[in-house]
Amino acid sequence: MGQSADRAFLIWSLTASGDGTTLTTSGDSGLYTASSLNARTAVDLRWADDIWLSVTAAGGAGTALTAQLDAYDAQGNLFTQLLKVTLASAPGRAVAFGGRHGGGGAGSYFVPSEWGRVSWALTGSMTGAEISLYGR
């Protein structure tokens, strides 16, 4: 039945990735790698129909932190902004929902590809930052 067994699970998080919780620049979860045997990224979407993307920050001098879920096709082509959330200032938190069952309007309906990427853009710096991607 797959990894999720019909329950929510953590797909990727900033703190678990080793990037730390102080952000001073834009970044992403990593590149698509392909070989004759396997293709993969740090963001495995194979078992997720619905997605929850959240951003939190405790403080800092940042004026905006935007995180988004991007997707790769079977050839490694990147499709950006399947799901996007912006935290306007810290401290604060923001969340976006989407996937096969939607979540936040017409633009939030999508079927995830097998592999994805979480990317973020930052203005300024934020401390105590966390970006989490959950699936079900």
Buried (B, 14 or more C-beta within 10 A) or exposed (E): EEEBEEEEEEBBBBEEBEBEBBBBEEBBBBEBEBEEEEBBBBBBBBBBBBBBBBBBBBBBEBEBBBBBBBBBEEEEEBEEEBBBBEBEBBEBEBBBBBBEEBBEEEEBEBEBBBBBBBBBBBEBBBBBBBBBBBBB
